[in-house]
Amino acid sequence: MTMKTNWQTQKLGDILKLEYGKPLPKSKRDVNGKYPVYGANGEKERSNDFYFDKPSIMVGRKGSAGELNLTEEKFWPLDVTYFVTFDEKKYDLKFLYDLLITLELPRLAKGVKPGLNRNEVYAIEVEVPTLAEQRRLVKILDEVFEKVATAKENAEKNLQNSKELFESYARTAFENPGSWSTKPLGEVCNLYQGIAINAKTRHALVEKSELPLLRIKDLKNNTVEQYIDPNNYPKNALVVESDLIYTRTGQIGLVFTGKRGVLHNNSFKIEPNHSLSREYLFHWLQNPTFKSKIISLASRAAQPDITHTLFKQQLIAIPSLPEQKAIVKKLNTLSVETKKMENIYEQKLADLDELKKSVLKKAFAGEL
């Protein structure tokens, strides 16, 4: 372990400069161009023209403000970005990149459309060692990060494999033997529309009640942000924990249950009749074959949407109720096991991210 000797405290503005990017006419953009064109969140396009001819660091100025990307030699930075220039006799590019990562620049973004003020960045005080020490630290960090990247790649592959395993089984679980009947969903289900909220009057909304408005983002994130007047809503839009919810516009084809509140207009409630168990229908609506068909049908419209008519026209394979129960049991068991595996791999990914942060912190504390 080295001591933090010969490190100098400097303002970031004395070490590097954030230069403004420049607009690039569409006529000069070419997907097969020689040089990358960088936006605020990485390479966006290609061009046969370049604006700067040395490797650098892109820093998002507007949009993905503070996001960092290492560049290739010869590139074009768009005007929503900064690119870094510095004295190569004093500083190492990769060292500066790692240093900027530790500063978490996105937290400095301000405004309705968050932007990064370079003068605020310049005012940050940092400690920097000699060029030789910078290069030594970069070598160590590169070796560690390469191993972390490999471990993350493996964890991500395992995570994807576990999801694909469940999807593969879900496809085969609903293959239709000759003994199953096939009917349009409209013959075996009733659909009920959510409430449409007037954007100007915000009718039916109150400051607080026992009835949360369930928008898609609330369903996904389990949040409660708006409430419905208990005396002013269509009763069919009310959902309880046992009800099935299907998203029909925006993020199409998501299925939820276990929610209580008043459904927003971008989803509808589905009630199966006596020939269908709710649990079987819940899994059917999520199976990859059905979901991909629904999304394909919805995408044909100018504004992607699943109407009641379109939904009701889709066919569903209906086994006997005992067979439905057996299918649900198998899918639930596999779902639990899949979730366990996914949680393991997601935690592994989170741990690897923390490891990377920890190593960076030690590097800039002079502990490597």
C-alpha positions as CSV (number, residue, x, y, z in Angstrom):
1,M,0.0,0.0,0.0
2,T,1.3,3.4,-0.9
3,M,1.0,6.6,1.0
4,K,-0.7,9.6,-0.5
5,T,2.6,11.5,-0.9
6,N,3.4,13.9,-3.8
7,W,-0.3,14.4,-4.5
8,Q,-1.2,18.0,-5.1
9,T,-4.6,19.7,-4.4
10,Q,-5.8,21.5,-7.5
11,K,-9.0,22.9,-8.9
12,L,-10.4,20.8,-11.7
13,G,-10.4,23.8,-14.0
14,D,-6.6,24.0,-13.7
15,I,-6.3,20.4,-14.8
16,L,-8.6,20.2,-17.8
17,K,-10.9,22.2,-19.9
18,L,-14.5,21.3,-21.0
19,E,-14.8,22.4,-24.6
20,Y,-18.1,22.9,-26.3
21,G,-19.3,20.4,-28.9
22,K,-20.4,21.6,-32.3
23,P,-23.6,21.0,-34.3
24,L,-23.2,18.6,-37.2
25,P,-25.6,19.0,-40.2
26,K,-27.6,15.9,-41.0
27,S,-26.2,16.0,-44.5
28,K,-22.8,15.1,-43.0
29,R,-24.1,12.2,-41.0
30,D,-23.4,8.7,-42.4
31,V,-24.1,5.4,-40.7
32,N,-21.1,4.0,-42.5
33,G,-18.8,7.0,-41.7
34,K,-15.3,6.7,-40.5
35,Y,-15.7,8.7,-37.3
36,P,-18.0,8.4,-34.3
37,V,-20.4,11.3,-33.6
38,Y,-21.0,11.7,-29.8
39,G,-24.2,12.9,-28.1
40,A,-24.7,13.4,-24.4
41,N,-25.1,9.7,-23.8
42,G,-22.5,8.1,-26.0
43,E,-22.0,7.4,-29.7
44,K,-25.1,8.4,-31.7
45,E,-24.1,8.2,-35.3
46,R,-21.1,8.2,-37.7
47,S,-19.7,10.8,-40.1
48,N,-16.8,11.1,-42.5
49,D,-16.0,14.5,-40.9
50,F,-14.3,14.9,-37.6
51,Y,-14.0,17.9,-35.3
52,F,-11.3,16.8,-32.8
53,D,-8.3,14.5,-33.6
54,K,-7.2,13.1,-30.2
55,P,-8.8,10.6,-27.8
56,S,-10.8,12.5,-25.2
57,I,-13.6,12.2,-22.6
58,M,-17.1,13.2,-23.5
59,V,-19.1,14.8,-20.8
60,G,-22.9,15.2,-21.2
61,R,-23.8,18.9,-21.1
62,K,-27.5,18.7,-21.8
63,G,-29.8,15.7,-21.7
64,S,-27.7,13.0,-20.0
65,A,-25.8,15.7,-18.2
66,G,-22.6,14.5,-16.5
67,E,-22.5,11.2,-18.3
68,L,-19.0,10.2,-19.3
69,N,-17.7,8.3,-22.3
70,L,-14.1,7.7,-23.5
71,T,-13.7,8.6,-27.2
72,E,-11.8,7.3,-30.1
73,E,-9.2,9.3,-31.8
74,K,-10.9,11.6,-34.3
75,F,-14.5,12.2,-33.5
76,W,-17.3,14.8,-33.7
77,P,-18.8,16.0,-30.4
78,L,-22.3,17.4,-30.8
79,D,-23.4,20.6,-29.2
80,V,-25.2,18.9,-26.3
81,T,-21.7,17.7,-25.0
82,Y,-18.4,18.9,-23.7
83,F,-15.2,17.2,-24.6
84,V,-12.0,17.3,-22.4
85,T,-8.7,18.8,-23.3
86,F,-5.6,18.7,-21.1
87,D,-1.8,18.8,-20.9
88,E,-0.7,15.3,-21.9
89,K,2.7,16.0,-20.3
90,K,1.1,16.2,-16.9
91,Y,-2.0,14.0,-17.0
92,D,-3.1,10.6,-18.2
93,L,-6.4,10.4,-20.1
94,K,-7.6,7.2,-18.4
95,F,-6.6,8.7,-15.0
96,L,-8.7,11.8,-15.6
97,Y,-11.6,9.6,-16.8
98,D,-11.5,7.5,-13.6
99,L,-11.2,10.7,-11.6
100,L,-14.3,12.2,-13.2
101,I,-16.2,9.0,-12.5
102,T,-15.6,9.4,-8.8
103,L,-16.9,13.0,-8.8
104,E,-20.4,11.8,-9.9
105,L,-21.0,14.8,-12.1
106,P,-24.7,14.0,-12.9
107,R,-25.5,15.2,-9.4
108,L,-24.5,18.7,-10.4
109,A,-27.1,18.9,-13.2
110,K,-29.6,21.6,-12.7
111,G,-32.7,23.1,-14.4
112,V,-36.0,21.8,-15.9
113,K,-34.0,20.2,-18.7
114,P,-31.0,19.4,-16.5
115,G,-27.7,20.8,-17.7
116,L,-24.1,20.8,-16.5
117,N,-22.4,24.2,-15.8
118,R,-18.7,23.8,-16.5
119,N,-17.7,26.5,-14.1
120,E,-19.2,24.5,-11.3
121,V,-17.1,21.5,-12.5
122,Y,-14.0,23.7,-12.7
123,A,-14.4,24.8,-9.0
124,I,-14.2,21.2,-7.7
125,E,-11.0,20.6,-5.7
126,V,-9.2,17.3,-6.4
127,E,-5.9,15.7,-5.5
128,V,-3.7,14.5,-8.3
129,P,-0.3,12.5,-8.1
130,T,2.6,12.6,-10.6
131,L,2.1,11.3,-14.1
132,A,4.1,8.2,-13.3
133,E,1.8,7.5,-10.3
134,Q,-1.3,8.2,-12.4
135,R,-0.2,5.6,-15.0
136,R,0.6,3.0,-12.2
137,L,-2.9,3.5,-10.8
138,V,-4.5,3.3,-14.2
139,K,-2.8,-0.1,-14.8
140,I,-4.1,-1.5,-11.6
141,L,-7.6,-0.1,-12.2
142,D,-7.7,-1.5,-15.7
143,E,-6.8,-5.0,-14.5
144,V,-9.4,-4.9,-11.8
145,F,-12.1,-3.4,-14.1
146,E,-11.4,-6.0,-16.8
147,K,-12.0,-8.8,-14.3
148,V,-15.2,-7.0,-13.0
149,A,-16.4,-6.6,-16.6
150,T,-15.9,-10.3,-17.3
151,A,-17.7,-11.3,-14.1
152,K,-20.6,-8.9,-14.9
153,E,-20.8,-10.3,-18.4
154,N,-21.1,-13.8,-17.0
155,A,-23.7,-12.7,-14.4
156,E,-25.8,-10.9,-17.1
157,K,-25.7,-14.0,-19.3
158,N,-26.8,-16.2,-16.4
159,L,-29.6,-13.7,-15.6
160,Q,-30.8,-13.7,-19.3
161,N,-30.6,-17.5,-19.4
162,S,-32.8,-17.8,-16.3
163,K,-35.4,-15.5,-17.9
164,E,-35.3,-17.4,-21.2
165,L,-35.7,-20.7,-19.4
166,F,-39.0,-19.5,-17.9
167,E,-40.2,-18.0,-21.2
168,S,-39.4,-21.2,-23.0
169,Y,-41.4,-23.3,-20.6
170,A,-44.3,-20.7,-20.7
171,R,-44.5,-21.1,-24.5
172,T,-44.7,-24.9,-24.3
173,A,-47.1,-24.9,-21.4
174,F,-49.8,-23.4,-23.5
175,E,-49.5,-25.6,-26.6
176,N,-52.9,-26.8,-27.5
177,P,-53.6,-30.5,-27.3
178,G,-56.6,-31.8,-29.3
179,S,-58.7,-32.0,-26.1
180,W,-58.5,-28.2,-25.4
181,S,-61.1,-25.8,-26.8
182,T,-60.1,-22.5,-28.4
183,K,-62.2,-19.4,-28.1
184,P,-62.0,-15.7,-28.6
185,L,-61.2,-13.9,-25.4
186,G,-64.4,-11.8,-25.8
187,E,-66.4,-15.0,-25.3
188,V,-64.8,-15.9,-22.0
189,C,-63.9,-12.5,-20.5
190,N,-65.4,-9.2,-19.7
191,L,-63.4,-6.0,-20.0
192,Y,-63.8,-2.8,-18.0
193,Q,-62.1,0.5,-18.9
194,G,-60.2,2.6,-16.5
195,I,-61.1,6.3,-15.7
196,A,-60.0,9.0,-18.1
197,I,-58.8,12.1,-16.2
198,N,-59.3,15.5,-17.8
199,A,-55.9,17.0,-18.1
200,K,-57.2,20.6,-17.4
201,T,-59.8,20.1,-14.8
202,R,-58.2,17.0,-13.2
203,H,-61.7,16.0,-12.3
204,A,-62.2,13.1,-9.9
205,L,-58.8,13.7,-8.3
206,V,-58.6,14.7,-4.6
207,E,-55.7,15.5,-2.3
208,K,-56.1,12.3,-0.3
209,S,-58.4,9.3,-0.2
210,E,-58.4,5.5,0.2
211,L,-58.6,5.1,-3.5
212,P,-55.2,5.6,-5.3
213,L,-55.2,6.2,-9.1
214,L,-53.4,3.3,-10.7
215,R,-51.4,4.5,-13.7
216,I,-49.0,2.2,-15.5
217,K,-46.0,3.7,-13.6
218,D,-47.8,3.2,-10.3
219,L,-48.5,-0.4,-11.2
220,K,-44.9,-1.0,-12.2
221,N,-43.2,0.8,-9.3
222,N,-45.9,0.1,-6.7
223,T,-46.2,3.9,-6.1
224,V,-49.2,6.0,-5.0
225,E,-49.1,9.7,-6.2
226,Q,-52.7,10.6,-7.0
227,Y,-56.0,9.8,-5.4
228,I,-59.6,9.5,-6.6
229,D,-62.7,11.1,-5.1
230,P,-64.6,8.1,-3.7
231,N,-67.9,9.7,-4.8
232,N,-66.9,10.4,-8.4
233,Y,-65.6,7.5,-10.4
234,P,-67.0,4.7,-12.6
235,K,-67.5,1.7,-10.4
236,N,-66.2,-0.7,-13.0
237,A,-62.8,1.1,-12.9
238,L,-62.4,-0.1,-9.3
239,V,-59.9,-3.0,-8.9
240,V,-59.2,-5.2,-5.9
241,E,-56.3,-7.5,-5.2
242,S,-57.8,-10.5,-7.0
243,D,-58.5,-8.6,-10.2
244,L,-56.4,-8.8,-13.4
245,I,-55.1,-5.6,-15.0
246,Y,-53.9,-5.3,-18.6
247,T,-52.1,-2.3,-20.0
248,R,-53.5,-1.2,-23.3
249,T,-51.6,1.9,-24.4
250,G,-48.1,3.2,-23.8
251,Q,-46.4,0.2,-22.4
252,I,-48.6,-2.4,-23.9
253,G,-49.3,-5.9,-22.7
254,L,-48.2,-5.7,-19.0
255,V,-50.3,-7.8,-16.6
256,F,-50.8,-7.1,-13.0
257,T,-52.7,-8.5,-10.0
258,G,-52.7,-7.8,-6.3
259,K,-53.5,-4.1,-6.7
260,R,-56.3,-2.0,-5.1
261,G,-57.5,1.3,-6.4
262,V,-59.1,3.0,-9.4
263,L,-57.7,2.1,-12.7
264,H,-56.4,4.7,-15.1
265,N,-57.7,4.8,-18.7
266,N,-54.4,3.4,-20.1
267,S,-55.4,-0.1,-18.7
268,F,-58.4,-2.2,-18.4
269,K,-59.7,-4.8,-15.9
270,I,-60.3,-8.3,-17.1
271,E,-62.9,-10.7,-15.5
272,P,-62.9,-14.3,-16.8
273,N,-66.0,-16.4,-16.8
274,H,-66.5,-19.8,-15.1
275,S,-64.5,-21.6,-17.8
276,L,-61.3,-19.8,-16.9
277,S,-59.4,-19.5,-13.7
278,R,-57.9,-16.1,-13.0
279,E,-54.5,-17.7,-12.4
280,Y,-54.5,-19.5,-15.7
281,L,-55.6,-16.3,-17.6
282,F,-52.9,-14.3,-15.7
283,H,-50.2,-16.6,-17.1
284,W,-51.7,-16.9,-20.5
285,L,-51.7,-13.1,-21.0
286,Q,-48.0,-13.1,-20.2
287,N,-46.8,-16.0,-22.3
288,P,-44.3,-14.8,-24.9
289,T,-46.3,-16.0,-27.9
290,F,-49.5,-14.1,-27.0
291,K,-47.6,-11.0,-25.9
292,S,-45.5,-10.7,-29.0
293,K,-48.7,-11.0,-31.2
294,I,-50.5,-8.3,-29.2
295,I,-47.6,-5.9,-29.5
296,S,-47.3,-6.6,-33.2
297,L,-51.0,-5.9,-33.7
298,A,-50.8,-2.7,-31.6
299,S,-47.8,-1.4,-33.5
300,R,-49.8,-1.2,-36.8
301,A,-51.8,1.7,-35.5
302,A,-50.4,5.3,-35.7
303,Q,-50.8,5.5,-31.9
304,P,-50.0,2.0,-30.6
305,D,-53.1,0.8,-28.6
306,I,-55.0,-2.3,-27.8
307,T,-58.7,-1.7,-28.2
308,H,-61.4,-3.8,-26.5
309,T,-62.4,-5.1,-29.9
310,L,-58.9,-6.1,-30.9
311,F,-58.3,-7.8,-27.5
312,K,-61.6,-9.7,-27.6
313,Q,-60.8,-11.1,-31.1
314,Q,-57.6,-12.9,-29.9
315,L,-57.9,-16.6,-29.3
316,I,-57.2,-18.4,-26.1
317,A,-56.6,-22.2,-25.6
318,I,-58.8,-23.5,-22.7
319,P,-58.0,-26.8,-21.1
320,S,-60.2,-28.2,-18.4
321,L,-60.2,-26.5,-15.0
322,P,-58.1,-29.3,-13.4
323,E,-55.6,-29.0,-16.3
324,Q,-55.5,-25.2,-15.8
325,K,-54.7,-25.7,-12.1
326,A,-51.9,-28.1,-12.9
327,I,-50.4,-25.7,-15.5
328,V,-50.6,-22.8,-13.0
329,K,-48.9,-24.9,-10.3
330,K,-46.0,-25.7,-12.6
331,L,-45.6,-22.2,-13.8
332,N,-45.8,-20.8,-10.3
333,T,-43.1,-23.2,-9.0
334,L,-40.8,-22.4,-11.9
335,S,-41.5,-18.7,-11.5
336,V,-40.4,-18.8,-7.8
337,E,-37.2,-20.7,-8.7
338,T,-36.5,-18.3,-11.6
339,K,-37.0,-15.3,-9.4
340,K,-34.6,-16.8,-6.8
341,M,-31.9,-17.2,-9.5
342,E,-32.6,-13.7,-10.9
343,N,-32.2,-12.2,-7.4
344,I,-28.9,-14.0,-7.0
345,Y,-27.5,-12.7,-10.3
346,E,-29.0,-9.2,-9.8
347,Q,-27.3,-9.0,-6.4
348,K,-24.1,-10.2,-8.0
349,L,-24.2,-7.4,-10.5
350,A,-24.9,-4.9,-7.7
351,D,-22.0,-6.3,-5.7
352,L,-19.7,-5.9,-8.7
353,D,-20.7,-2.3,-9.2
354,E,-20.0,-1.6,-5.5
355,L,-16.6,-3.4,-5.8
356,K,-15.7,-1.1,-8.7
357,K,-16.7,2.0,-6.7
358,S,-14.7,0.7,-3.7
359,V,-11.6,0.2,-5.8
360,L,-11.9,3.6,-7.3
361,K,-12.3,5.2,-3.9
362,K,-9.1,3.4,-2.7
363,A,-7.2,4.5,-5.7
364,F,-8.0,8.2,-5.2
365,A,-7.4,7.9,-1.5
366,G,-3.8,6.7,-2.2
367,E,-4.4,3.2,-0.9
368,L,-3.5,1.2,-3.9
